[in-house]
Amino acid sequence: MTAGIDDRLRRIRDELEAVETLFRVEQETRVTPADIGQVIRAAREGIGQYFDHSLFADPAFDMLLFVFLEEEEGRMVETSACYRASGVPRTTAVRWINMLVSMGMFESAPHPTDRRLALLSLSEEARAGMRQWLGGLRPLLDRMSAVQGRRD
């Protein structure tokens, strides 16, 4: 009799684990690293409404995030757009772009139709790093959802 109950409990536990796995996979595919990146970008842009934006200047991060998000949307990134996204003066942005290129995080290529412009893209390693980092933030979102669920 006990063996039968143990078997049923084991099957129930296995079924619950399978449902939990399916739920987790569905959640992970619904919230993409790019979605998380968009939230971070909006938060960084919004801080300037409350504080001096220059206090939070991080051109390398802002550029990496900008290029990642643009590429995720299938758009080419001109250096001038990257300057604007960085929130720092053009000369400072150029220094940061050159440093990121020399570090192998950005790749630069001539614009196909306008020789005055260059296109930036993330290296495969930098793209993978951004995806992993942003995807690694998903547990924080899960925790926030759990806290919100307890408040409702």
C-alpha positions in Angstrom: 0.0 0.0 0.0 2.8 2.4 1.0 4.6 1.6 -2.3 1.6 2.6 -4.3 1.3 5.9 -2.5 5.0 6.6 -2.9 4.7 5.9 -6.6 1.8 8.2 -7.0 3.6 11.0 -5.1 6.7 10.5 -7.2 4.6 10.8 -10.4 2.9 13.9 -9.1 6.3 15.4 -8.1 7.7 14.6 -11.6 4.7 16.2 -13.3 5.0 19.3 -11.2 8.7 19.6 -12.1 7.8 19.2 -15.8 5.2 22.0 -15.5 7.7 24.2 -13.6 10.3 23.6 -16.3 7.8 24.5 -19.1 6.8 27.6 -17.3 10.4 28.7 -16.7 11.3 28.1 -20.4 8.2 30.1 -21.5 9.1 33.0 -19.2 12.7 33.0 -20.4 11.7 33.1 -24.0 9.1 35.8 -23.4 11.6 38.2 -21.8 14.6 38.5 -24.1 18.0 40.0 -23.2 17.0 42.8 -25.6 13.9 43.5 -23.6 15.9 43.7 -20.4 18.4 46.0 -22.3 15.6 48.3 -23.3 14.5 48.7 -19.7 18.0 49.5 -18.6 18.4 52.0 -21.4 15.1 53.7 -20.5 16.2 53.9 -16.9 19.5 55.4 -17.8 17.9 58.0 -20.0 15.3 58.8 -17.4 17.7 59.5 -14.6 18.6 62.9 -16.2 15.1 64.1 -15.3 15.9 63.9 -11.6 19.7 64.4 -11.4 22.5 65.9 -13.5 23.0 63.3 -16.2 26.8 63.9 -16.3 27.0 62.3 -12.8 26.0 59.0 -14.4 28.0 59.2 -17.6 29.3 55.8 -18.6 30.0 56.1 -22.3 31.4 52.6 -22.8 28.4 51.0 -21.3 25.9 53.2 -23.1 27.6 52.6 -26.4 27.7 48.9 -25.9 24.1 48.7 -24.9 23.1 51.0 -27.8 24.9 49.0 -30.5 23.6 45.7 -29.0 20.0 46.9 -29.1 20.3 48.4 -32.6 21.8 45.2 -33.9 19.1 43.2 -32.2 16.6 45.2 -34.2 18.5 44.6 -37.4 19.7 48.1 -37.8 23.2 49.2 -38.9 24.9 51.6 -36.5 26.7 54.7 -37.7 29.3 56.2 -35.5 27.4 59.5 -35.3 24.4 57.7 -33.8 26.7 56.1 -31.3 28.1 59.5 -30.3 24.6 60.7 -29.6 23.7 57.6 -27.6 26.7 58.0 -25.4 25.6 61.3 -23.9 29.1 62.7 -23.9 30.8 65.2 -26.2 31.8 64.0 -29.7 35.5 64.1 -28.9 35.0 62.0 -25.8 32.8 59.6 -27.7 35.4 59.2 -30.4 38.1 58.3 -27.8 35.7 55.7 -26.2 34.9 54.2 -29.6 38.5 53.9 -30.6 39.3 52.3 -27.2 36.4 49.8 -27.7 37.6 49.0 -31.2 41.2 48.5 -29.9 39.9 46.2 -27.2 38.1 44.1 -29.7 34.6 44.9 -28.4 33.6 47.0 -31.5 34.3 46.4 -35.1 34.4 49.3 -37.5 33.7 49.1 -41.2 33.3 51.8 -43.9 29.7 52.8 -44.7 28.7 51.2 -48.0 27.3 54.4 -49.6 28.9 57.3 -47.7 32.7 57.2 -47.3 32.6 59.9 -44.7 30.8 57.6 -42.2 31.8 54.4 -40.5 29.6 51.6 -39.2 30.0 50.0 -35.8 29.1 46.5 -34.7 29.8 44.4 -31.7 32.3 41.7 -31.9 30.9 38.2 -31.5 32.5 38.0 -28.1 31.0 41.3 -27.0 27.6 40.4 -28.3 27.7 37.1 -26.5 28.8 38.8 -23.3 25.9 41.3 -23.5 23.4 38.5 -24.1 24.8 36.6 -21.2 24.9 39.5 -18.8 21.4 40.8 -19.7 20.0 37.2 -19.6 21.6 36.8 -16.2 19.5 39.7 -14.9 16.3 37.6 -15.5 16.3 36.2 -12.0 16.1 39.8 -10.7 13.0 40.3 -12.8 11.6 37.0 -11.5 12.2 38.2 -7.9 10.5 41.5 -8.6 7.5 39.6 -10.1 7.3 37.4 -7.0 7.4 40.4 -4.7 4.7 42.1 -6.8 2.6 39.0 -6.7 2.8 38.9 -2.9 1.6 42.6 -2.8 -1.4 42.0 -5.1 
